[in-house]
């Protein structure tokens, strides 16, 4: 039997047969003609995710209490950093300690160098000081089986008397040369306020446009 390379771009058609004693009627199996369309690996840089099409290759986890793509942020009221959409986590309405990861498509970091950088914008404010919602930026080189924390941030920041977008730059040069990597933004809510991220960049230092 030839094994399919599910890591390659394209569509794969699966038919699953139930191994039930004396059942030879495969036409009524629960899963049949199920199509999986894996996304191509990203290996061209600079990379930019703006969420401006309202659809994205970034995948949220967390059931109903998860990251969502939205055009407006309330509590506090803010618009996207650029364009029409951003990724929003509604920490104020979710249960305390609600957790959601927003996970990237697969990256090939072979072409990144010793100046490789991950940049993004996050909303910060000084509201609800006792309910410090947090954001953890993580990387995985094991298809998400394990994660390494790159940096952590509190949504609450006493310096931001007016809610604002803040640019964050993270050195990811130690992952340059990795043939596959995932980036994730893990939000942890403590019923403080909503917060958002926008304009995610991955680039070699000196070639970023924005």
Secondary structure, 3 states (H helix, E strand, C coil): CCCCCCCCCEEEEECCCCCCCCCCCHHHCCCCCEEEEECCCECCCCEEECCCCCCCCCEECCCCCCCEEECEECCCCEECCCCCCEEEECCCCCCCCEEEEEECCCECCCCCCCCEEEEEEEEEECCCCCCCCEEEEEEECCCCCCCEEEEEEECECCCCCCCEEEEEEEECHHHCCCCCEEEEEEEEECCCCCEEEEEEEEEECCCCCC
